[in-house]
Each structure stands twice: as C-alpha cells, then as structure tokens.
Amino acid sequence: MIRRTLREWQRIGYGDDDTTIPPAEADRIAAVAERSSFAGRGGEGVLEHGRKGLRARGVVGVIAAPGCQLEILPKIEGLGEHETTDEALRRRLIHMLAVVHDLRIDAGSLAQLGWQKDTILELLIRLFCARLMEAVRMGLPRRYVDHADDLPALRGSLDVTRQFSRHAVAPQKLACRYDDLSSDIALNQVMRAAVTRLQRVAQAPDNQRILRELGFAYADVTEVPVPALRWDQIILDRTNQRWRELLSFARLLLGDRHQQTSAGATDGHALLFEMNALFEQYVARLVTRALAGSGYRVAAQGGHRDCLFEAGTGRFRTKPDLIIRQGDRTVLVIDTKWKRMAPRIDDPKQGVSQADVYQLMAYSQLYRCPEVMLLYPHHGDLPPEPISTRYAIGSDGAEETLQVATLDVTGPAHAHIEALKRLLTQTLPAAVAA
C-alpha cells in the first residue's frame, strides 16, 4: 500500500521514492478526486492533476484508490509555530470536527489513537467503532413497528377492508394488523449502513476486526442504501439518548455538507472536508457558546437580503457567515476566511483581498450594521499575538468600521471561546458583563 501525506496547497511530484508518488497511482487518486462534489467544473477543486505532479487545494481528508492512499491535512498552526507535525494536524482537525458535529471525545480515547501511523480516516473509524461497540453491548434500540400480514390465526386486530377484498374466497387467512417490538428501525439501519460503508474502506487490521464484529451484531437489521436512509423517521427520546452522538458520528461518516464520500465506476473512495465550510461552522459554534446568556443571538448562514432589485424582484441574494443580533437590530456581521494572512512586513494589506472588503462593506449597508468583521485563522508567520485591527469605512473617523482579526485554532475549545469573548468585547461590551 502506497500512502502519502500532503498539506493544503502542497505539491507532490511523480516518482518512485517516499517523497513522490508513482504516476499510475497518481492517476487513480486523481480519478477518485474528480468524482467528488468539491471537484468543480474543471475537476480540480480537490487536486490539480498536472504533468509533473499532484497539488492539493483547500479540501482536506483522505482519497483512496486500489493500492494507494493520499491524505491531505489542513495547515493549522499555533501562535509562534512554524513547523507542525502530521500527528498534531490530525489531532487539531479531529478536534474541529468534534466541535462542529457535537462529538464528545474524551482524553482517554484520544490517547489510544495511532496518530502517527494512521490517516485521519482510520482515526475517525477507530473512534466511531469504539463508541458503537460500547453502545451495542448495552443492546440495540428497539421500537414497536406496525405490521400488516396475512396469518392463519388472528394477531392484533383484523383489517376488515383487506380481509373482505383479498380473502373473501379464502377465509383461512386473516388480514392482521399488529405492533411488534423490533430492532429493524431507522436508527439501526443508519448504523448498519455506516458499518457496511466502513467495512469497504478500512485498512487498519484492528478497524477491520471490530467492523466484522459489528457486522454480525447488525445482521438482522435491513441493509438500506445510503441515499434511501430515512433520517426523518429516527426518534431520539430518553430511552436512547446515548445514541445521539453516534448518530452525529454516522452522519459525519456517511456524508453531509462538510464532506463527500464517493464511490462509483472507478474503484476507490474519498472522505473530504472543505476547510472554508468547516472553519465557518467551527467559529459559529464557538461564538454561540461565547455569547450564551448575553442577550445576543447568533445566526449562521442567515440574512438572505438581496443586493439589487428589478421591478420588485430581488437579485444577488447575500448570505453572511455569521450575523449577531440584539433584539431586532443587527450589531455585527462576521465573515470567516480560511486563508493565510500575510505578515505586514510582506504586504501592508496582509493579503486581505479587495473583494472580501467590498463584500463586508455591502453587508454593512444591506444589514444596517455599523460593525463588520473578517476573521482569519492565525498562523506561525504572523506576530505572536492574535491580530485585531479596525478600519473606518468610507472616511477617516466614520462610525462604520471593519475589523480584521485572527483566531488561534490550536489548543482546547474553551481557550478559543475565551479568545472570541475578548475579541467580541471590543464590539459588544455587554457580552463581558454576561
């Protein structure tokens, strides 16, 4: 098995040593990547498939084809860090995924993971399998399921309409309707679908072993194709609350807006996450916690106001990443950008694009909001302290301001919440008092 690891926007050339990838394997990896929903029209939204090598873009995760795997890790650096190990990056990515998907992963579970030897996919499989096996040992959830069957003796109640239409000339059969306590329910069908999918993609021997055991545990549950799963029929109540996190974990592994798992004519699979979207929702979760109890409301991907109007019809609808409101008033609009800001010594604008600035100025006008913010991840080439710079919009001394700030996304979530509280205090003083 050929396995290579890249960072975002890093390139790997063709060759036969440990720092390159054989051309045939690269072609297979690129073919799988092109089927992802992140690939775009040109097919290079995940990987640039060039004449001299492959280049990663802003999508991270694992792409696997027969005999080879390519892992793409995000460039998540801490304050003052310049060189970060793959192990540290895997930890930080899993931490962000856990926050976004409401997964509580204890320190003991994290300590037992093979951070150095396994890809991010194998680590997520290992975490899911351990949690699922623990829940299965306590028993599969069951519910009463309504059945309609033709039986030789009455069970439950008689379906009179069906009895006299279907069995009018064969009264030896009774059209029965009855409830039966069953484990073949939507929740278990989702778990079986996750186990079945992971059995096809897991490479680590311990993951393969535990997935086989889980396959036996779900043998009596109907196998439902992933697109046909009935998520809407899943009922979580006090009897099965322990399955809530497992359901989030299964949703993560089976696919949602942050990632794409693909398989098709070309043999292979991919588990991919768009870092722009992941960073946006990570910040949204933490800002919501930072402002809890303060009287401010946080809306992610809200607003939906139109920029232009033609004969009463709105055009160019906007969708800011985060809107913070106090009552009916919008007090702050935040746009998150998973981009690397440049040190001021290299660029006075620090890599902040004019398009992003124009976008925030438009938000300030449309949402009648005097405060807007561009929020970037901090990285090791920037000053040791997070950046927070305010600019007057339109003229010197104007009341409307645009704040350019960074957030260090290494370390524990509670540290990030405190950092966001300090940042938001500059604009929302009431948040501190709360």
Disulfide bonds with the S-S distance in Angstrom:
none
